[in-house]
Amino acid sequence: MKHWPLIVFSALILASCQKDNDSAPDPPLPEKTELNVAYGADAAQKMDVYLPAGRSTNTKVMIMIHGGGWTQGDKSEFTAYVDTLKRRLPGYAIFNINYRLATGSVNFFPTQENDVKAALDFIYSKRNEYSISDKYVLLGASAGGHLSLLQAYKYTSPVKIKAVVDFFGPTELVNMYNNPPNPLIPLLLLQVTGGNPSTHAALYQQSSPLNFVTSQSPPTIILHGGVDIVVAPSQSVLLRNQLQALGVVHQYVFYPTENHGWTGTNLADSFDKIQAFITANVN
């Protein structure tokens, strides 16, 4: 019994140390990259995941969608810009996605639209594991711009998109078919829809982002070249006018001498404007 006070004292010290250990904050999460993560059963349904160091449930999300006329292209085309976005928007989690391509008689619209939706559903389902927020920004070029706009305007589930970055994406497919910048565009639309605006009117309507713009649509920055021979600049003008008419926050960036994509000084300027737009509009 004479050792009882010592035993009690030791137990109190041990409990105190245990309490201090329990209350110690978790160390910051390290940066993590996962390539070719499957979000669906098809081999094309893959994404690259870039999670920043120190992320938390407040970490914002950037989702990148490549172009290629819905029939070709790969997420690797955007890999070079991942580091650019990391520098300009530090702390963002970045997801660079692939989707099934329309080839021959398979994967007609809305396959690509559905894949983007599935990818977002997957990211949302992993939000606790990834330690990210529900603040999503979409960025796409050409066909990827179209798919970004369609997701941003048409869906509010699993999250309402906070902002969208559109590099020269098609916005109204009937107009694109009837007023092509080159004679191959109607053939491309036939290939990805399985018909023309007369035979597949509902599909053209449902696949056109312009038809889903409302006053509640997310802030949108549009970038287009003045001599684009793939997607006519008028496609972006139609969207700009609709956003303006409905009072949606937007910015239209026009490069008069650029074609379907650009590099150098104008590309740096594009990212300057994108960085400023997202910083101002995604809180």
Order of alpha helices (4+ residues) and beta strands (2+ residues): alpha-beta-beta-beta-alpha-beta-alpha-alpha-beta-alpha-beta-alpha-alpha-alpha-beta-alpha-beta-alpha
